[in-house]
Amino acid sequence: MGLAVLVASRGEHSLVSEIYQGLHIDLDDLDSALARILEAARGVPFAGVLGCDDATVELAALAANALALPHNPPAAARLTRRKDLARAHLTESGCAVPIYRLVDLTCSIEEQTAGLMWPCVVKPLNLSASRGVIRADDLVEFIAACDRVRDIIAESNDEFERTHVLVEAYIDGFEVAFEGYLHEGELKLLALFDKPDPLCGPFFEETIYVTPSRLNKVTQSRIVQSVARACRAYGLCSGPIHAELRVDERDAWILEVASRTIGGDCSRCLDMGVDFNLEEFVISLAIDKPLTARTPNEARGVMMIPIKERGVLRRVEGLRDAQNVANVESVDILVRSGHELVPLPEGNQYPGYIFARGPSPGEVVSALREAYSRLNFVVAPLFQVVAE
């Protein structure tokens, strides 16, 4: 694309040269981080600024705003990374969101349960990848869930985020993921992913995404309208949009609208060689020279390989058998032997991905399931030494 890249991150000790040699900032101090970015921009003017995850979208918006580059309003970007603020804003704007409330973990949990609907879902205010998301069917499970989430968020640098959780009504519906973008305020769809595995709890580990969606056209249109309404409510106007929704007979309910692309390596299932790459496309939006968006002609899918057992990874067996499954493109294991595997709700990463494409979504899903069934993650118990 003819662009030089400057990576701003916490990575002063990174082994990756682009990160180590990049701009080192404190992501918990927006003022100082912004000042560092603007100082760098005075030396070499930027063509665009792009936040790559939930933790950086607000800072990116602040920097792009100060440099008069394409951006979302910083206040809008902040809404996308704080679930409590997002729910309040969407509710005021008449968007379809689950009934919710905030719970203060520093106060009596029992005294805050009056009127709660069962089942409900407990969520941290700003974590992603379903980390810390727990379903509770009654009061006993609810108290246990709050205690468990308290430990997960204990290291947050924000006191409010460390002491509060979002609690919302559980919606028994079919879950989908929306991948699209905004340009000059207009929302466009790139792909609508079905999530064929049931996400009923107690934890909500996402596994398979497959596109095109098999939902009927009316339902798909309702999903797009719900996401567009949420974007307008936030004030988003530029860049990538990743949204998660639950669909039932009543509505398409917004669970999340993020001003970033789909997480991890999942975006690779939208790649089309030299014709289209999601990362290049998003960069083109950030410099206000949008490339032509393209969508795959055949069915595509990805499985985020779940962690079923906690422990230290020794080896992964069955890789060749999994890769030989018809319609499977690749099986990518990203963690190495000796890595600690931590399942949800405490864990926050996947050990790898399986990619497939085929004539139909059903065949893609079958290929992903078959490939996964041939993998065996051999783990050893993790023993922790605690000083007395």
N, C-alpha and C positions, 0 to 999 in steps of 0.2 A: 504493500500500500504506500510505500515511500515515506513511512513515518518512523521516527525514533521514539522509543518508549522509555519513560522514566517511571519506575515503580516506587510508590510511597508506601511504607509499611513499618511494622515493628522489627523487621528482619535484619538488624545490625549484626547478628551472629549467624545469619543464614549461610549455608554452604552453596546456595544458588547464586551465581555471580551477579545476575540481573537484580536480585534483591539486595545482596550485600553491598553492591555498588550504587544502589538507588538512594532514595531520600528516606531517612529514618525519622519517624514521627511517633508521637504518643497519641494513639487513637482515643484515649480516654480524656484528653485535653484538647477539645476542638479549637480553642483560640490559638494555642501554641502550634498545633498541627496546621491550621489554616495559614498562620504567619509564615511557617516554613515553606509551604507550597507556593505562596505568593512571592516570597523571596526568590525561590528557584525560577519562577516564571519571569521575573524581571531579568534574569540572566539569559534565558532561552525562552522566548514566547511559546506558549502552548497552543496547539490547534484544537484540543479538546481535553476534557477531564471526565474520567469514567470510574464510578464506584463498582467494585466487582462483587460485593456481598452486602448483607444487611448492615454489617458494622461500619461500612464506608460510604453508603449512599448519601447520608446527610452531609458528611464532610465534602464529598465530591460536589454536591449541589451548592454548598457555600463557596467553594473555590471557583466553580464555573460561573456562579453569579457575580463574584467579585471581578472576574476576568472577562465578563460579557461574552461568555461562550454558551452554547446550547445547554440547557439545564432545566430541572424541575425546581419549583420554589423550595427552598430548604425546609420550610414548615411542612410541605407536602411529603418530602422525603422522610422526615422524622415520623410522620404518621405511619408510614409503611413498615417501620421497624419497632414500633411500640404497640403491642396488641390492645392494651387498654385504651390508649388514645384513639387508635383506629376504630375500635368498636363504638366508642362514644360518638365519634365524628360521623360514622356511617349511620348510626341510629338516628342522629339528628337530621340527617339528609334523607331519611326514609328508605335506606337500602335494606335488603333482606340479610339480617345477621341473627345468629342465635341469641336468645335471651341470656344476659350475662350479669356478673357483678364482680367487684374486686373484693378480695379477702386479705386482711392484714394479718400476717403470720406472727406479729409481735403481740397480738391480742388473743383472747380466748377463741379458738376455732368454733367450739360448740355454740357460742353466743352469736355467731355470724351465719348460722345455718337456717334460720327461720325463713320459710318460703322457698327453699331450694327445690329444684325439680330433679327427680331421679329418673334415669341416670343423668349424671353431669360429667363434665370434663374439666380437669384442673390443668392449667397451662402456665408456664413462666411467661413473663411479659415480653421477652425479647430473644428467646432462643429459637433455633430453626431445626430442620430435619427431624421433627417430632420429639426432640430431646425434652424430657421432663413432662410430656403430655400423658396424663393418666385418667382413665375412666373410673368413676366411682358409682356404684349402684345403690349405696345406702350410706348412712351416717358413719358407720365404722370404717368402711372403705374410704370415705371422703377424708376423715381425719388422718388415716394412714397415708393417703396420697399427699396431703398437704405436708406431712412430716417428711415424706420422701423427697418431694420437690424442694423443701427448705434446704436440704443438704446439697441438692444439685445446684442451686442458685447462690449458695453461701459465699462463693468467691467473686460475685459480681461487684464491680467497682462503684456501681450506682446504688445508693442506699435504698431508694424506693423500689428499684427492681429486685433488690436482695430481700426485701421484706414483704412483698405483695405478690399475689398470684391472681390470674384471671380464672374465673369459674363460669362456664357456660353450659346451656342445655345441650345434651347429646342429641344430634339429629340422625335418625336412622335412615340413611339414604345412600346413593351411589356417588362415589367421589371421583372428581375429574381435576385435571390440571390444564390451565390455559396458558399458552405461550404466545405472546404477541408483542406489539410495540406501539408507541405513540410518536407521531410526527406532526408538528404544528397542531397539537391538540386532538388529532383524529386517531382513534384506536383501530389497529389492524390485527387480524388473527394470523399467526403463523402455523400453529398446530393446536388441536384439542386432544389431550391424552385421556383415555380411559384408564382407570386403576382397577383391573379385574379382580384382584384379591380383596376379600372383604376386610374393611378397616373398622372393626367393632370394638376393639380394646381387649384387655385393659390398657395395652399400649398400642401405638399407632405406627408400626413399622411399615414404611412404604417399600414396596418391592417392584412391581411391574408397572411400567408406563407403556401404552401402545396407542398409536395413531394410524389411520384416522379413527375418530370416535364412532362407535356403533349406535350411539343414541340417535333418535330421530331428529329431523331437521328443525322441528318446532322447539324441541328441548335445547338443541345446540344454539339456536337463535336466542333463547331465553338466557343461556349462560353468557353469551357475548354481551347482551344488553345489561346483565347484572354487573359484569366487570367494567363496562363503559360507565355505568352509573357511579360505581365506586371510584373510578379514576377522576370523574368530574367532582365528586364530593371531596376527595383529597386535594384537588387542584393540580394533579399530575398532567403534564403536557408533552413530555419528551422522553425518548429512550425506551428501553426494554420493560416489559411487564410480564411478571409471572404471578399467576393467581391460582388458588386452590378453592374449590367449591364442593358443597354437598347438594345433591339434587334429589328431591322427593316430589310427591304429587302436588305439593303446595308451591314450591319455589326453587330457585337456584340460590342457595345460601352462601354468602361470602364467608370463607374461613380466613383467607389471607389475600392481600394484593401487595406484591412487592415490586419495587422499581429496580429490578435486576433480572438477569436471565435465570433459567432453571439451574439448580445447584449441581455441584460436582461435575462429572463427565457426561451427564445425561444429554447435554446439548449435542453431543456427537451423533446422536441418532437422527438429527436433522441435516447433517452434512451431506452435500452432493458433489463431492470432488471439487473441481475448480469452479463449479457453477454457483455454489452457495456454501457459506460457512457462517454460523451464527455469531461467532466472536468478531469476525471481520465486519459483519453487517452492523452489529451494535457499535463498533468503533466508528463506522461511517455515519451513524446517527449522531454520535458525540461530536463529530467535526462538521456536522451539517452538510454532508455530502452523501446522502443516503444511496446505497447500492440498491439494485432491484431485488426485492424479496422473492424467494422461491420456496415452494413446498414440495415434499417428496411425492412422487407418483404412486409408489408402492407402499404397502404397510410397513411401518417401522416400530421397533420396540426396544426397551432396555429394562433389564432387571438390576436393581440395586441389591447386591447379594447380602442377605440378612446375616446377622451374627446370632447363632442359636445357643452358643455355649461360651461362657466367660473363661478366659485362660490365656496362656502364652502360645502363640501359633508356632507349631513345629514344621508343618508342611501342608500342602494342598494336594490331594490325590485326585486323579480322574480328569486332569486338565485336557489331555489329548482326546479322551472320549467325549467330553463336553464340547470341544471345538469341532468335532466331527459330526455333530447333530445337524441335520438338514435345516437350512435357512439361518443358521447361526453364523454371524459375521466374525465375532471375536469374543473371547473370554479373557478379561484383563484383571489380574490380581495385583492390587496396588500396594499391599502390605508385605513385608518380608518376614522370614522366620525370626522369631524372637519378639515380634510385636505383640503387645497386649490387646486382646479383643474384648471389648466391653459392649454388651447388648443394651438395647433400650430398657428403661428410659434414661439411664445414666450415660450411655454411649452417645457419640455424635459423629460417627463416621462409618462408612461401609468398607469392607475389605476389598471390594472390586465390583466389576460390572460385566454383565453379559449383554451383547448387542445382537439383534436379529432383524432380518427384513424378509418379506415374503409376499405372496399374492393376496393374502387377506389378514386382517387383524387376528382372527382365530388361529391361523397357522403360525403366526409370529408368537402368540402367547404360548401355544403348545411347544414350540421350539425352545423358548426360554425356560419353561418348566422342565422339559426333558433334560436340557443341558445342566440345569441346577441340580437335578436329581443325581447326576453322575459325578458331582463334586463331593469331596469329603475333606472337611477341615479338621486336621488332627491338632488338638490343643493339649497342653499340659496344664495342670492346676497351678494357680498363682498363689504362692505363700508369702504373706506379708509379715515382716518382723517388726514387732511393736515394742519399744523400750518401756520398761516398767518404771 
